[in-house]
């Protein structure tokens, strides 16, 4: 699930962030108080500047341009006139011409603040990252300028540089607190950095500007869910669940939240509603299939995917997903056909090689499966799960310690946790490898890493108990044993409950259309 990226719309930029009128005031202040950079070299130049500023203050931008051209004919090296020409051009809406004038002024006087601000603002309005170094130069002169911090924060957030963006957002609170679009960018960056509690407060502030803002409501709900507040998240989403037309993102997020709370019946109802509202919404089919897989009801998921393919017959992801569900049924030949179809439609489909390897692994064709897993790693070197599945396949094949296969297995598992330290299965696999190799300290490290990501990971607790015994660190073992017994008892009860929530497979017609 991803946040809605409600970015600033530059043509409708909040008034507080539009600075060319402010720049006129700055220049007028500068001229009135005879700041060093604005002192005229002669009375004629001074008179020209005064006349141009007067035209700008009266918003007579065409007259200001004519006066600038006359002044520059006599004093082409006057950076103040070039800056004023940039303001006049901006006033007429000719941003490229304004930028050229500001740049000319900066060639003559690189640190001239009004020209820096004008160029930065114009670059920003044109969507150019060239504004960033200009804004930094402005902050060198005026480190507490909140508007420059706000503009810089928005640009950094657009470039996904959230660590820097949040620092600048924090230094521009008086400006952005009245700008919902900038606050949305702030909240998105906080969520990206895992600061979900802070993101909740920011998105709640955005929602306070108007309850009719669906993007703000959706983002607040997502931040609340990520902050482990599923009840609050569902309450926030409620107004979006019965809108016309349907808000598909809200329905799918609500389904995920309901499933996380164990309310599978409601999750299914929400996904069916999303599919009914838009039968071509692939995301809803994929979520329904994942839910079917998790509840050991592959046939229901396959029926729904069949319906999806009747609506979107060229969607490779649906073939891939149906193939995975077919492996759960043990129908490997049909699954392989689906994977081949998906491959023809989209050869770059992520995890296709992994899925094909899974089929061969389930059929005990280990050599062919390994080649598929290796191909998946080569095609997706940045995907932690692909490396993990390769390591697992090598482990199942039974590598001799010290063999090339054993080394490949270890390296694949290590790469998986480097790419995603929260991939619990890979941490567990590494702990087991190190235990087998007699390296109890490394086994302890990776078991603790797995438990940090999932405190209920029984395999990690078991590995940790064994490794601690090998190192003589026995003080931790009694509470770990107690915890393991509790989890196994709870797991047994959960299994009984889960069986009650197996999706109905009684009739294909229930899934052939999303009633």
N, C-alpha and C positions, 0 to 999 in steps of 0.2 A: 504494500500500500504506500502510495507516495502523496506528498502534500500537493495541493493545488498551488501552482506557482502564479499567484496574483501579482504580477510585476507592475511597476510604475508604468503608466502610459505617458510617454514624454509630452505629446501635444497637450495633454490635460494635466500637466504638472501642477502640483499644489502651488498656490500663489506665494507662499512663504519661500518656496524653493526657486522661484523665478527672480533672478537677481539683476537683470539689466537696468530696471528702474532704480534699484538700490545703488547700482554702480554710478548712475547719473548723480544721485545724491552724494555719493562718496567723492566724486570728482568735484562737485560744486563746493562741498565742505573743504576739500583739499585746496581749491583755488581761493576760497574766501579767507582761509587761514595761512595762505602762502607756505604750505608744506614744501620742503626742499625740492621734491621731484616735480612740483607744479609751478615753480617760479618761472615767470616769463623772461625770455632773453631780451625782449624789447616791448615797447608799449603796443606796437601794431599786432604782435603775436598775442599779447594779452587781450587786446580788444577782440581779436578773432575767436579766441577760446571763449570769452564771455558771451559773444553772440551765439556761438554754437550751443553752449550749455543752456542759454535762454530758449533756443528753439527746441532742444530736447525736453526741457522741463514743460514746455507747452505741447509736447508730443507732435510737433511739426517736423517729422522725421525727414521728409523730402527737402525742406528748407535747410535742415541741419546738414544733409548730405551735400547740398550745393555750396554751403558755407565752408564745409570741410575741403571740398575740391578746390575752392578758391584759395584757402589758406595753404594747402599743400603745394599749390603751384609756386608759392613764394617761399615756403619753408618745408621742403619734402622730408627733412630729417627730424621733424617735431613729433616725438612719440605720443605726446598728449593729443595732437590732432588725429593721428592714426587711431588712437583708442576711442576718441569721440566718434570717428567715422564708423568704427565697429559697432558702437551703440546705436547710431543712426540706422545702419544697415539691419541690425537686429530688430529695430523698431518697425521697419518695413516688412519684416519676415524673411529677409534674404540672409539666412544663416551662413551659407558658404562664403558670401561676400563679407559678412561680419567677421568670420573667423580669419579670413585672409588679412583683414585690417588689424585685428588684434595681434596676429603673428608678426606682422610688420612692426608694430609697436614694440613687441618683445625682442625683436632683433636689434632695435635701437636702444632699448632699456630693459634687459632681461628680468629685472626684479621689480618692475613697475607694477604695483599692486592692482590698480584698476584694470590694466591690460591682462594680468594674470587671471583675475576673476572673470573678466569678460570671455577670455579664451576658454577657461575651464567650463563655464556655464554653457557656452556654445557647443563645445565638444560633447558635453553631457547631453544636450538636447538633440545632437546629431547621433547619439548612441555610440560615441567613440571613446575607447579606453585612453586616448591621449589626454583626457581630462585628469587622469590619476596623478601623473607627475606634476601637473600644474597645481592641483589641489594640495599636494604635499608641500610645494613651494609657498603657497599661501599660508599653510599652517606653520611653516617655519617663521613667518612674520607675525602671524596671529594664531597662536596655538589653541586659543579657546574659541575660535570661530565655529559656532555650532552648525551653521548652514554648510560650511565646507566639510565638516565631519559628516553631516547627513548625506551630502552628495557622494562623498568618498565611500561611505558605508553601502549605499545603493549600488555603486559600481562594483565594489568588491563582492557583494552578494550575488550580483549577476554573473560574476566570474567564478562563482562557487568557492571563493576564498573567505569562508565564513569566520575563521578565526580572527582575521583582521577586521572583517565587517562588523562583528559584534562589538569590538573595541570602539569603533567609530560611532556605531549606533548609541552606545552607552554615553558618549560625549556629546550627543546631539539631542538629548531628551526633550528640551524645550521646543525644538523644531518638530521632531517626528511625533511627539505626543498628540499633535493635532492633524497628523497625516496618516490615514488608515493604510494607504498603499505601502508607505515606508515601514509602518509597523508590521505589516504582513511579511515583508522581506526580512525584518528583524526576527519575527517568530519562526520563519522557515529556517533561518540560520541557527537559531537556538536549538530547534529540533534536530537539525543535521548534526550538531555538536553533542547531542544527547542530553541537553539541558532542558528536559521536558517540563519540569516544574516552572521554570522561567518562561518557557514558550506558552504554557497554559495562561499565565498572567497577561502576556502580550496579546494573545488571540482573544482573551476575554475582553481586553480593552478595545480591540478592534470591533468586536461584536457590539460593544456599547455604543458605537456610532450609529447603529441601526440594525434591528433584529432581522431585517429583510435581506441581509448580506449572506447568501448561502455559502460562499467560499470561506468567509470568516467562521461561520458556524461549523462547517466541515473540518476546517483546520483546527479549531478549538477541540472538537471531539477527538480527532486523531491524536492531538497532543495529550489529552486527558487519558486516552487509552494507553499511549506509550508511557505515561506516568503512572500506570497501574491503577487507573480509576475508571474501570469499565462501566460502573453504574452511572457515574457522571457523564461519561461519553455518550451512552445511550440516551440519557435525558436531553443532552445537548442536541443530538441528532433528530429527536422525535419530530420537530416541525418539518423536517425535510423528507420524512418517510412516506408522506401521503400527498406530496405535491403533484400538480399536473402542469406540464409533463413530469414524469418521474425523474427524480435525481438519482441516477444509476450509481454514482460514486457513493452517495450516502447509503443507499440500500446495501451495497456490497460491503462497505465498512461496517454497517450495523450487523450484517450477517457474520462477519469475522469476529466481532465483539461477542455476539450471542454464542457462537461456537466456543470461544475461549472461556465463556462462563458455563459451558455445558448444556446450553439451551439449543440443542441441535434441531429440534422441531421448528423453532422460530427462525433459525439460520436458514433452513431449507425453504421456509415460506418466503423469506425476504429475497433469496436468490431466484426463486420461481417468479416472484413479482418483478424483479429486475429483467428477467428473460422475457416475460410477457410484455413488458413495456418496450423492450428493444430486442427482438429475437436475433439481431446481428451483434449483440454485445458479447464479444468473445470472452472478456474477463469474467463474466458471470458463469459461463459454462466451465471455465477452468477452475473457478472456486468450487463449483458444484462437484466437479470431478474429484478435486482434492478431498472434499468432505466425504464423498463416497468411498474413496480409497482408505481414508483414516478410519472409517466405520465398517470396513470389511464388507462393503456393499458395491462391488465393482459393477455388477449388472445394472444397477440403477444409474450409475455414472455413465456407463456405456450408452444406455438408452437416451440419456439427455444429450450426450455428445452426438449421437446419431441425429437427433433433432437439430442440433446446432449445425451439423454438416449439411442438412437439408436447406438451411438458411444461408450458410456461407460455405459452399462446397470447395472453395479453393483456400481454405484456412489451414496451413500446415500445422499450426500449434494444436488444432483439434485432433488431427490424425496422430500426432505424437502422443497426446494425452490419452487417446483411446488405446493406443498401443500399450502404454504403461498399465492401464486398467486390465487389458487382456492378459498381460503377464501375471497379474494377480489371480486371474482365473485359470492360469496354466495353458492358455491358448496361444502358444508361442508362434505357431505358423502364421496365424492371423495378425499377431502383434508385429511380426517381422514385415508382413505386407504393409501394415500401416506406417512403419518406420521408413520403408522404402518409398512410399508415397510422399511422406513428409519431406524426405531427402530430395526427391525430384522437385517438389514445389519450392523448397527453401533449403539449399545445401548448407547455408550458414546458420541454420536453426540451432540455438544453443542447446547443448546436452543431447543432441540427437545421437551422436556417437556413444555417449554414455548409456542412453536407453537401449541402443542396439547391443551394446556390450552386456547390459543387464539381462537381456533375453538369452544370449549365448551362455552367460554365467548360470542362469537358472536351468538351462538345458545341459549344463556340465560340459560345454564346449570351451574349456578354459583357455586354450591357446588363441582361439578366435576372439574370445571375450577380451583377453589381455590386449590384443592388437587394437580393438575398438577403444578400450580405455586409454591406451597410449595415444591413439589418434585424437581422442577428445582432449587430452592434456596439451597436445601440440596445437590443436585448433583454438583452445581456450586456455592459454597459459596463466591467465589471471583469475581463473575460476577455482576457488578452494575445493569445491565439492568434486570437481573432476579429478583433482590430485588425490583426494581422499578415496574415491572409488577405485582408482588404480592401486593405491596402497592396500586396500582391503582385498582386491582380487589377487594381488601377489601373496598376501597373507594366507588366503584360502588355498592357494596352490601349494603352500608349504615350502618356503624357501630355506635352504640350508644356511645356518649361521656362517657369515663370512663370504657367502657366494655373491656374485653380481646381482642376482635377483633380490637377495636380502638387503643389499645396499640401496637398490632402486626402491624397494618397499619403504625403507626408512626415509630416504630423501623425499619421496612423494608425500609421506605423512607429514614430515617437517614443513614442506612447502605449503601444505594445506593449512596448517595452523599459523604459518607466517602470514598467509593471505587473509585468514579469518580466525583470529584467536578464540572466537566464541563458537567455533564449530566443535561441539561437544564430542561427536562421534570420532573425529580425528584425534582429539586430545586423548580419548579413551584408547584408541588404537595405538597411539604412541606409548602410552603408559604400559600397555600390554607388551609391546615390542621391547621396551627397555627392561621390563621385568624378566622377559625370556632371555635377554642378553646379560642379565646380572647387574644392571645399572639401576639400583633401587632409588638413588637420589633423583635421577631424571624421571623415574616413574612417579615419585612423589610430586615433583614439580608439575608434571602434566595432569596428574589426578587432581591436584589442587586447582589447576586452571580450568578443568572440566567442571569442578564443583562451583567455581566462581561464576560460571555461566549457567549452571543448572544445579542448584543445591540438592535436588532430588535424584541425581544420577547415581543409581545403585552400582553400576559397573565401576564408576570412579571411586566410590566408597570402598568397594571390595579391593580394587587395585591398591588404594591407599593403605588399607589395613595390612595387606601382604607386604607392601614396600616398607611400611613402618616397622613391622616385625623383623624384616631382614636387616634394618639399620639399628635395631635395638631401641628405637624411640617408641616405647610401649604405653606412655601415659595417655596418648590420644586414642588408643585403640578401644577401650571400653565404651566411651560415648559414641564412637563410630559404629561399633557392633550394635548398640542399642538403636541407633538411627537406621541402620540397615534392616533390622528386624521390623521396625515400625513401617518403613517404606514397603517392604515386601508384603506385610499384612494389608497395608492400604492399597497396594497394587492388586492384591487378590480381590478386594472388595470392589475396586474400580473396574476390574475386568467384568464382574457380575453386572455392574451398572451399565457399562458400555454395551454389553450385549443387548440391553433393553432398548438402546438407541440405534440399533442397526436399522438402516433405512429400509423401508418397505420394498420388497422385491416381488410382491405378489402378482403385479400386473405390469406388463411393459407399457400399457396404455397410459399409466400414471405418469410416465416420464416421456412418452413420445410427444407430448405437448406440455408446455409449462403451466399446468392448471394450478 
